[in-house]
Amino acid sequence: MISFSNVSKAYRQGTSYEVILHNQTFDILDGQHLGVLTGPAAGKTTLIRLLAGVEETDEGSLIITGTTSWPIGMAAGFHPELTGEENVRMLVSLYNLVDKEITCFCHEFSELGESFFQPIKTYSSGMRAALGFALSMSLDFDIYIADENVGVGNEEFRAKCEVMLEARIANKTFVFASRNQRALERLCDSVAVLYHGQIIMCKDFNEAAFMLEGGN
């Protein structure tokens, strides 16, 4: 379970503060697939970074029971001088797992071919994203988190990514923050709005969209 207790988070901008969360208390239950609908610059990435443990709360406590993925598809942690294969093996070693099966999965799923054995610095952004997604799907977590995009590449590859993600998050907790209502509807069974520092749980996606547009 994920439990927010009186959590606040803000950033200083000049002489003022941009409030991302203000005194928020709520739970995300085991097995829940929560979509968080946001507007632009509302703080969705910060919310996901809090869940990933990259950011700390300013006030309150965030308690997470179980293992949590990094944001799905994130490729920022790759070492540019190492090959795709070496990056996969290095990360897998941090989890004390046997790397052969995972390395084979990442090679096949990413469709990188011989580029998998070339340095990451030679990759295009799309190739890095494909490897990042494959790596996200190769490990078994209790909680999966995603910021905005859960698929990469052309239409065919994106469809492949979504099918794999649906299989991976079955019976797992999933938190997906996005401005894309349709993407949230496809993958989530509950919805909230991140609005002016508040996480507001909604009964359905239409109510969430209406609330985000300033409805009462």
VMD Tcl script that draws the C-alpha trace (Angstrom):
set ca {
  {0.00 0.00 0.00}
  {1.02 3.62 -0.55}
  {0.08 5.97 2.26}
  {0.39 9.77 2.13}
  {0.02 11.40 5.54}
  {-0.15 15.20 5.65}
  {2.31 15.43 2.76}
  {3.41 18.81 1.47}
  {5.85 19.56 -1.33}
  {6.77 22.91 -2.90}
  {9.54 24.56 -4.89}
  {10.90 28.07 -4.55}
  {10.51 30.19 -7.67}
  {12.06 33.61 -7.16}
  {10.38 35.13 -4.12}
  {7.42 32.74 -4.12}
  {6.75 29.01 -3.86}
  {5.11 26.68 -6.36}
  {2.97 24.30 -4.32}
  {2.82 20.76 -5.68}
  {1.11 19.08 -2.71}
  {-0.36 20.75 0.35}
  {-1.13 18.70 3.45}
  {-2.41 15.71 1.49}
  {-3.58 12.50 3.18}
  {-4.80 9.54 1.13}
  {-4.06 5.87 0.44}
  {-3.48 3.92 -2.75}
  {-4.50 0.33 -2.10}
  {-2.69 -2.84 -3.12}
  {-3.74 -3.81 -6.64}
  {-5.30 -0.41 -7.39}
  {-4.59 1.14 -10.78}
  {-4.82 4.86 -10.09}
  {-4.74 7.39 -12.90}
  {-3.85 10.93 -11.84}
  {-5.16 13.43 -14.37}
  {-3.28 16.72 -14.40}
  {-3.00 19.96 -16.29}
  {0.29 21.35 -17.63}
  {2.96 22.13 -15.01}
  {0.72 20.79 -12.24}
  {3.40 18.66 -10.60}
  {2.78 15.18 -12.03}
  {6.48 14.49 -12.49}
  {7.21 15.56 -8.92}
  {4.45 13.25 -7.66}
  {6.00 10.32 -9.54}
  {9.48 11.24 -8.32}
  {8.18 11.19 -4.73}
  {6.83 7.69 -5.29}
  {10.13 6.62 -6.86}
  {12.06 7.90 -3.86}
  {13.96 10.45 -5.93}
  {12.30 13.38 -4.12}
  {11.57 13.76 -0.42}
  {8.51 15.35 1.12}
  {8.85 18.80 2.70}
  {6.38 17.85 5.41}
  {4.43 14.73 6.36}
  {5.25 11.13 5.60}
  {5.02 8.86 2.58}
  {5.01 5.17 3.45}
  {5.29 2.58 0.68}
  {4.90 -1.13 1.35}
  {6.56 -3.28 -1.31}
  {9.06 -2.77 -4.09}
  {8.56 0.16 -6.46}
  {9.71 0.50 -10.05}
  {11.46 3.51 -11.43}
  {9.22 5.54 -13.79}
  {8.38 3.22 -16.70}
  {10.55 3.82 -19.73}
  {12.94 6.19 -17.95}
  {16.30 6.12 -19.72}
  {18.09 8.92 -17.90}
  {20.12 6.54 -15.74}
  {21.98 4.83 -18.57}
  {25.76 5.20 -18.66}
  {26.58 6.59 -22.13}
  {29.96 4.85 -22.43}
  {28.54 1.39 -21.72}
  {26.63 -0.72 -24.22}
  {22.95 -1.45 -23.88}
  {23.80 -4.95 -22.71}
  {26.29 -3.68 -20.12}
  {23.81 -1.14 -18.78}
  {21.19 -3.85 -18.35}
  {23.62 -6.16 -16.57}
  {24.84 -3.37 -14.31}
  {21.33 -2.45 -13.18}
  {20.25 -6.07 -12.75}
  {23.28 -6.68 -10.51}
  {21.94 -4.02 -8.14}
  {18.90 -6.25 -7.55}
  {21.06 -9.36 -7.07}
  {19.33 -11.12 -9.94}
  {20.68 -13.50 -12.56}
  {21.13 -11.36 -15.64}
  {21.00 -13.83 -18.55}
  {17.22 -14.15 -18.84}
  {16.64 -10.44 -18.24}
  {19.33 -9.44 -20.74}
  {17.81 -11.71 -23.38}
  {14.36 -10.25 -22.74}
  {15.61 -6.66 -23.07}
  {17.49 -7.47 -26.27}
  {14.49 -9.14 -27.88}
  {11.76 -6.80 -26.68}
  {13.61 -3.57 -27.48}
  {14.19 -4.70 -31.10}
  {17.60 -3.01 -31.05}
  {19.40 -5.82 -32.85}
  {23.17 -5.36 -32.95}
  {22.79 -1.86 -31.49}
  {22.13 -3.54 -28.14}
  {25.86 -4.27 -28.05}
  {26.89 -0.71 -28.95}
  {27.50 2.20 -26.50}
  {24.40 4.06 -25.35}
  {25.96 7.33 -26.57}
  {25.37 6.11 -30.13}
  {21.62 5.62 -29.53}
  {18.85 7.90 -30.72}
  {16.35 9.08 -28.12}
  {13.88 6.49 -29.44}
  {16.37 3.67 -29.04}
  {17.13 4.73 -25.47}
  {13.41 4.88 -24.72}
  {12.83 1.41 -26.18}
  {15.59 -0.04 -24.01}
  {14.32 1.85 -20.97}
  {10.82 0.44 -21.44}
  {12.13 -3.10 -21.97}
  {14.18 -2.84 -18.80}
  {11.17 -1.56 -16.85}
  {9.17 -4.58 -17.97}
  {11.94 -7.10 -17.30}
  {11.80 -6.82 -13.51}
  {8.99 -7.82 -11.18}
  {7.85 -5.05 -8.82}
  {4.92 -4.75 -6.41}
  {4.24 -1.19 -7.56}
  {4.69 0.28 -11.03}
  {4.72 4.02 -11.66}
  {4.55 6.03 -14.89}
  {4.82 9.69 -15.83}
  {2.92 10.73 -18.96}
  {4.17 8.13 -21.46}
  {3.95 4.35 -21.17}
  {4.79 3.47 -24.76}
  {7.49 4.52 -27.19}
  {8.34 4.28 -30.87}
  {5.98 3.83 -33.80}
  {2.35 2.78 -33.53}
  {3.11 -0.93 -33.74}
  {5.80 -0.81 -31.06}
  {3.64 1.37 -28.79}
  {0.83 -1.19 -29.03}
  {3.32 -3.91 -28.11}
  {4.43 -1.85 -25.10}
  {0.87 -1.39 -23.89}
  {0.07 -5.11 -24.15}
  {3.21 -5.94 -22.16}
  {2.42 -3.29 -19.55}
  {-1.13 -4.58 -19.08}
  {0.25 -8.06 -18.45}
  {2.91 -6.80 -16.06}
  {0.61 -4.66 -13.88}
  {-2.11 -7.30 -13.56}
  {-2.66 -7.84 -9.82}
  {-0.04 -5.16 -9.07}
  {-0.39 -1.57 -7.91}
  {-0.07 0.99 -10.70}
  {0.10 4.79 -10.48}
  {0.02 6.69 -13.75}
  {0.13 10.51 -13.85}
  {-0.75 12.06 -17.20}
  {-2.55 14.84 -19.03}
  {-3.87 12.21 -21.46}
  {-7.32 11.13 -20.25}
  {-7.64 8.37 -22.87}
  {-4.37 6.75 -21.81}
  {-5.50 6.79 -18.19}
  {-8.87 5.26 -19.08}
  {-7.21 2.37 -20.92}
  {-4.92 1.39 -18.05}
  {-6.52 2.57 -14.80}
  {-9.56 1.53 -12.79}
  {-9.75 4.64 -10.61}
  {-8.94 8.30 -11.11}
  {-7.88 11.37 -9.18}
  {-7.05 14.94 -10.14}
  {-3.90 16.80 -9.12}
  {-5.25 20.32 -8.84}
  {-3.79 23.31 -6.98}
  {-1.78 21.16 -4.59}
  {-4.56 18.67 -3.91}
  {-5.13 15.06 -4.90}
  {-8.90 14.83 -5.38}
  {-10.37 11.37 -5.82}
  {-13.15 11.26 -8.45}
  {-15.93 8.79 -9.15}
  {-15.06 8.52 -12.86}
  {-12.94 10.04 -15.62}
  {-15.65 12.44 -16.78}
  {-15.88 13.94 -13.32}
  {-12.07 14.22 -13.22}
  {-11.96 16.05 -16.57}
  {-14.78 18.37 -15.51}
  {-13.06 19.18 -12.25}
  {-9.75 19.86 -13.99}
  {-11.51 22.29 -16.29}
  {-12.66 24.25 -13.25}
  {-16.15 22.82 -12.90}
  {-17.96 22.62 -9.57}
}
mol new
graphics top color blue
foreach p $ca { graphics top sphere $p radius 0.5 }
foreach p [lrange $ca 0 end-1] q [lrange $ca 1 end] { graphics top cylinder $p $q radius 0.2 }
display resetview
